């Protein structure tokens, strides 16, 4: 689909992968209709899917962004995405969660917190009363007397009213409809357009597990809601709450002052970096490996570059190895992995052992710079090796920062460094 064509957001000739009669098919087609109504640029849409059958949705849409997450955590991921856009970026992104009742039960507090924050996230909760993908077990939203493999004599626990919970958590827009409701598309469009947290619970049937164990059809869904004291329709819509990003901006306006990290000014430097660069920093826990990498990333940001950082360390925070993977690029970073690093920095025995265990050095080429402390035996590899006694010169807690600074000077990543300037606050 071209960026100017908003007639559909689904892939051409899209075939729904769900069981015959599954409500997910209706939900996704109605969601597509809602997006068409809103005529949103695909680049301004992010679909965040949960584990479960509904999680197949991200592969069905053609051009919006999509993120497939862990079970129950999709709302948490979506909240982070929406916060980043509303506070740090263009404030145009519409983030939409697709989650089942099982995932919603697992991640209930994420829904509550997203509603309390009033972050601009729309949750489409597909409630078929059970865990469809894992065998049809009952969920917290199974109706009374509902038969599943885990409630063979019928459910005896009252179902959770998720709409009431998020409404009591100050959600601004809350609605509930069956999957076949004609106005579901327009309700979804209203929820997505709403400037703040919204939730639409869609009541549907699982034809693999629900209808085979219970004498119900789609015509019974409204009656089931009534029997459980749950009303359909638009249940809540308020306009007196300010969306979190807008509220944050009023509380913490950008004032043009120098950024400060722990009282240390982040340096303002320029860069002539022309291509994406991946750097792996390895050292020991407690020796400021990750915080040194963080400061390096901040310097990159101050130079107008894009950057990402991923950290790794054992469960024991103060012992063992500490790793940081840094990606720095003059363009947007769409993939944060490092398949073959441009530089590897090793400043301790623990860091060296961890990288050797991962088999990293076998992957290096002559284009990779290996910067390693002089106290360590450099591994046999194809990289361009540079050794220097960082630990002896500045101590273990400053070794990673010193090595990163040397790499910056060596590659002229920051133009100020090639003039001999230090990165203020690193050491």
C-alpha positions in Angstrom: 0.0 0.0 0.0 1.3 3.4 -0.9 1.5 5.9 1.9 -1.2 8.0 0.3 -3.6 5.1 -0.2 -5.8 4.6 2.8 -8.4 2.3 1.3 -7.1 -0.6 3.4 -4.3 -1.3 5.8 -4.4 -5.1 5.4 -2.1 -6.9 3.1 -3.3 -7.4 -0.5 -5.5 -10.5 -0.8 -5.3 -10.9 3.0 -6.6 -14.4 4.2 -7.5 -14.5 7.8 -5.8 -17.5 9.6 -8.5 -18.1 12.2 -10.9 -21.0 12.7 -14.2 -20.7 10.8 -16.6 -18.5 12.8 -13.9 -17.1 15.0 -14.7 -13.6 16.1 -11.1 -12.4 15.5 -11.8 -12.2 11.8 -14.6 -9.7 12.4 -12.5 -7.7 14.9 -9.6 -7.2 12.5 -11.8 -6.3 9.6 -13.7 -3.8 11.8 -10.3 -2.4 13.0 -9.2 -2.0 9.4 -12.4 -0.2 8.6 -11.9 2.1 11.6 -8.4 3.0 10.4 -9.7 3.7 6.9 -12.3 6.0 8.5 -9.6 7.9 10.3 -7.3 8.0 7.2 -4.2 7.7 9.3 -0.8 7.6 7.7 0.5 4.0 8.2 3.7 5.4 9.6 1.6 7.0 12.4 0.1 3.6 13.5 1.7 1.1 15.8 0.0 -2.3 16.3 1.1 -4.0 19.5 0.0 -7.6 19.7 -0.1 -10.1 22.5 0.6 -13.8 22.6 -2.4 -15.9 21.5 -4.5 -16.2 18.4 -5.1 -12.5 18.2 -1.3 -12.1 18.0 -1.4 -13.3 14.4 -2.8 -9.9 13.5 0.6 -8.1 13.1 1.5 -10.3 10.2 -1.8 -9.4 8.4 -1.4 -5.6 8.2 0.7 -4.3 5.4 2.3 -1.0 6.3 1.6 0.1 9.9 4.4 -0.5 12.5 3.9 -3.7 14.5 5.4 -5.1 17.7 4.7 -8.7 18.8 5.2 -8.9 22.6 5.3 -11.4 25.5 2.1 -12.8 27.0 0.1 -10.3 28.9 2.7 -7.5 28.5 1.5 -5.9 25.3 -0.1 -3.0 27.1 3.1 -2.3 28.9 5.1 -2.3 25.7 2.5 0.0 24.1 2.6 2.4 27.0 6.3 2.8 26.6 6.0 3.3 22.8 3.2 5.9 23.3 5.1 7.7 26.1 8.3 7.9 23.9 6.3 9.4 21.1 4.3 11.9 23.2 7.2 13.1 25.3 10.2 12.8 23.0 9.0 12.6 19.4 6.4 14.0 17.1 3.2 13.2 19.1 1.4 11.8 16.1 1.6 8.0 16.8 -1.6 6.1 17.5 -0.7 2.9 19.4 -3.2 0.1 19.4 -3.0 -3.0 21.5 -4.6 -6.3 20.4 -5.0 -8.6 23.4 -7.2 -11.5 24.4 -9.0 -12.0 27.7 -6.2 -14.5 28.8 -3.5 -12.0 28.1 -5.5 -9.2 29.8 -5.9 -11.3 32.9 -2.1 -12.0 33.0 -1.3 -8.3 32.5 -4.1 -6.7 34.4 -2.0 -4.2 36.3 -0.5 -3.0 33.0 -4.0 -2.1 31.9 -4.7 -0.3 35.2 -1.5 1.7 35.1 -2.0 2.7 31.4 -5.5 3.9 32.3 -4.2 5.8 35.4 -1.5 7.5 33.3 -4.0 8.3 30.6 -1.4 7.5 28.0 -2.6 7.7 24.3 -3.1 3.9 23.9 -6.2 2.1 22.5 -6.7 -1.4 23.8 -8.9 -3.7 21.8 -9.6 -6.6 24.1 -10.9 -9.7 22.3 -12.9 -11.6 24.9 -13.9 -15.1 23.9 -14.0 -16.2 27.5 -11.0 -18.5 27.4 -7.4 -19.1 26.5 -7.9 -20.1 22.8 -4.4 -20.9 21.8 -3.3 -23.1 24.7 -6.2 -25.5 24.9 -9.3 -23.6 25.9 -8.7 -23.1 29.6 -11.0 -20.7 31.5 -9.9 -17.1 32.0 -10.9 -14.5 34.6 -13.6 -13.3 32.2 -15.3 -16.7 31.7 -19.0 -16.4 32.4 -20.7 -18.3 35.2 -21.5 -21.9 34.2 -19.1 -21.7 31.2 -17.5 -25.1 30.4 -13.8 -25.4 29.6 -11.2 -28.1 30.1 -10.4 -26.5 33.5 -14.0 -26.0 34.4 -15.6 -29.2 33.2 -18.7 -28.8 35.4 -19.1 -25.1 34.5 -17.4 -22.0 35.9 -18.4 -21.1 39.4 -16.3 -17.9 39.7 -18.0 -14.6 38.7 -16.3 -13.0 35.6 -14.1 -10.0 35.9 -15.7 -6.8 34.5 -12.6 -5.3 32.8 -14.5 -2.3 31.6 -15.5 -1.4 35.1 -11.9 -1.9 36.3 -10.4 0.5 33.7 -13.2 3.0 34.2 -12.5 3.0 37.9 -8.9 3.5 36.9 -10.0 6.8 35.2 -9.9 5.5 31.7 -11.3 8.2 29.4 -13.1 6.1 26.8 -14.5 2.7 27.5 -16.9 0.6 25.4 -18.1 -3.0 25.0 -19.7 -4.6 22.0 -20.1 -8.0 20.4 -17.8 -8.7 17.4 -20.7 -8.6 15.0 -22.1 -5.2 16.1 -22.6 -3.0 13.0 -21.2 0.1 14.7 -18.1 -1.6 16.1 -16.0 0.1 13.3 -17.1 3.6 14.3 -16.6 2.8 18.0 -13.1 1.6 17.4 -12.4 4.7 15.3 -13.7 6.9 18.2 -11.5 5.0 20.7 -8.4 5.4 18.5 -9.0 9.1 17.9 -9.6 9.7 21.6 -6.6 11.7 23.1 -5.8 9.4 26.0 -6.3 5.8 27.2 -9.2 3.9 25.7 -10.4 0.4 25.9 -12.9 -1.5 23.7 -13.9 -4.9 24.9 -15.1 -7.1 22.0 -17.2 -10.1 23.1 -16.8 -13.0 20.7 -16.8 -16.8 20.3 -14.0 -19.3 20.1 -15.5 -21.9 17.7 -12.7 -24.4 18.5 -13.2 -24.5 22.3 -16.2 -22.3 23.3 -19.0 -23.6 21.1 -17.9 -27.2 21.2 -18.4 -27.4 25.0 -21.2 -24.9 25.4 -24.6 -24.7 23.7 -24.1 -21.1 22.6 -24.1 -19.1 19.3 -23.2 -15.6 18.5 -26.9 -14.6 19.2 -26.4 -15.5 22.9 -23.5 -13.1 23.5 -25.7 -10.1 24.5 -27.7 -12.4 26.9 -24.5 -13.6 28.5 -23.4 -10.1 29.1 -26.8 -9.2 30.7 -26.7 -12.3 32.9 -23.3 -11.3 34.2 -24.4 -7.7 34.9 -22.3 -6.3 32.1 -23.8 -3.7 29.8 -22.9 -3.2 26.1 -22.3 0.1 24.3 -20.3 3.2 25.1 -19.8 3.0 28.8 -17.6 6.0 29.5 -16.3 9.0 27.7 -14.8 12.0 29.5 -13.0 15.0 28.1 -11.7 16.7 31.2 -8.4 14.7 31.5 -5.3 15.8 29.8 -3.3 13.1 27.9 -0.2 12.1 29.8 2.3 13.5 27.2 0.6 16.8 27.0 0.4 17.0 30.8 4.1 16.1 31.1 5.0 18.8 28.7 3.2 21.4 30.8 5.0 20.2 34.0 8.4 19.8 32.4 8.7 22.2 29.4 11.7 22.1 27.2 13.7 25.2 28.2 16.8 24.9 26.1 19.2 24.5 29.0 22.1 22.0 29.0 21.1 18.5 29.8 22.6 17.3 33.1 23.3 13.7 34.2 24.1 13.3 37.9 25.3 16.9 38.0 27.7 16.3 35.0 27.0 18.3 31.8 26.6 16.1 28.8 29.1 17.3 26.2 28.0 19.1 23.1 30.0 17.6 20.2 29.6 17.2 16.4 29.9 14.1 14.3 31.0 13.1 10.8 29.6 9.6 11.2 28.4 8.4 7.8 27.1 4.9 8.6 25.4 2.8 11.2 28.0 1.6 13.8 27.7 -1.2 16.3 29.8 -1.3 19.4 30.0 -4.0 22.1 31.5 -3.1 25.5 32.4 -5.9 27.9 33.7 -5.6 31.4 32.8 -6.5 35.0 29.7 -5.7 37.0 30.1 -2.7 39.3 32.8 -1.1 37.1 30.5 1.4 35.3 30.5 -0.4 32.0 26.8 0.3 31.2 26.9 3.9 32.6 30.0 4.6 30.5 28.1 3.3 27.4 25.1 5.4 28.4 27.3 8.6 28.5 28.7 7.6 25.1 25.1 7.4 23.8 24.2 10.7 25.3 27.2 12.3 23.5 26.0 10.7 20.3 22.5 12.2 20.9 24.1 15.6 21.5 25.8 15.3 18.2 22.5 14.8 16.4 22.9 11.0 16.0 20.5 8.2 16.7 21.5 5.6 19.2 20.2 2.5 21.1 21.7 0.7 24.0 21.0 -2.8 25.3 22.6 -4.1 28.5 23.2 -7.6 29.8 24.5 -8.8 33.2 23.9 -11.8 35.5 21.0 -11.8 38.0 23.6 -11.0 40.6 24.0 -7.3 39.9 27.3 -6.7 41.6 29.4 -9.7 40.4 30.2 -11.3 37.1 30.2 -9.7 33.6 28.6 -6.6 32.4 27.8 -5.9 28.7 26.5 -3.1 26.7 25.5 -3.2 23.0 25.5 0.3 21.4 24.2 1.1 17.9 24.9 4.7 16.7 23.7 5.9 13.3 23.1 9.2 11.4 19.7 7.7 10.3 16.8 6.1 12.2 17.6 2.8 13.7 14.9 0.3 12.8 16.8 -2.8 14.0 18.7 -2.7 17.3 20.6 -6.0 17.0 24.3 -6.1 16.1 24.9 -9.0 13.7 28.6 -8.2 13.2 30.1 -5.4 15.4 32.3 -2.6 14.1 34.1 -2.4 17.4 34.5 -4.7 20.5 35.8 -3.1 23.7 37.0 -5.5 26.5 38.2 -4.1 29.8 38.1 -7.1 32.2 38.6 -10.9 32.4 34.9 -11.4 33.2 33.9 -9.5 30.1 36.4 -11.4 28.0 35.1 -14.8 29.2 31.5 -13.9 28.5 32.3 -12.9 24.9 34.3 -16.0 24.4 31.5 -18.2 25.7 29.2 -16.5 23.2 31.6 -17.3 20.4 31.8 -13.6 19.4 35.4 -13.5 18.4 34.9 -16.1 15.7 32.5 -13.7 14.0 34.9 -10.7 13.8 36.5 -9.6 10.5 39.4 -7.4 9.6 37.0 -4.5 9.6 36.3 -4.9 13.3 38.3 -2.9 15.8 39.1 -4.9 19.0 40.1 -2.6 21.8 41.3 -4.6 24.8 43.0 -4.0 28.1 46.7 -4.7 28.1 46.3 -7.0 31.1 44.3 -9.5 29.0 45.4 -12.0 26.4 43.9 -10.9 23.1 41.9 -13.8 21.6 42.9 -15.3 18.2 40.7 -13.5 15.7 40.7 -11.6 12.5 40.0 -8.2 14.1 42.3 -5.2 14.1 43.6 -5.4 17.7 44.5 -2.4 19.8 45.8 -2.9 23.4 46.2 -0.3 26.1 46.6 -0.5 29.9 43.3 1.2 30.7 42.9 -0.4 34.1 46.4 0.5 35.1 46.0 4.1 33.9 42.6 5.0 35.3 41.4 2.0 37.3 38.7 -0.5 36.7 35.7 1.8 37.2 37.0 4.2 34.5 38.4 1.7 32.1 35.3 1.3 29.9 34.9 5.1 29.6 38.6 5.5 28.7 38.4 2.8 26.1 35.2 4.3 24.6 37.0 7.6 24.4 39.9 6.1 22.6 37.5 4.5 20.1 35.9 7.9 19.6 39.2 9.5 18.9 40.5 6.6 16.7 37.4 6.7 14.4 36.9 10.5 14.7 33.3 9.7 15.5 33.0 13.0 17.3 34.8 15.9 15.6 35.7 17.5 18.9 37.7 14.5 19.9 40.0 14.6 16.9 41.1 18.0 18.2 42.1 16.3 21.4 39.1 17.3 23.5 38.0 15.1 26.4 34.4 14.0 26.7 33.5 16.0 29.8 32.2 14.0 32.7 33.3 10.6 31.5 36.1 10.3 33.8 
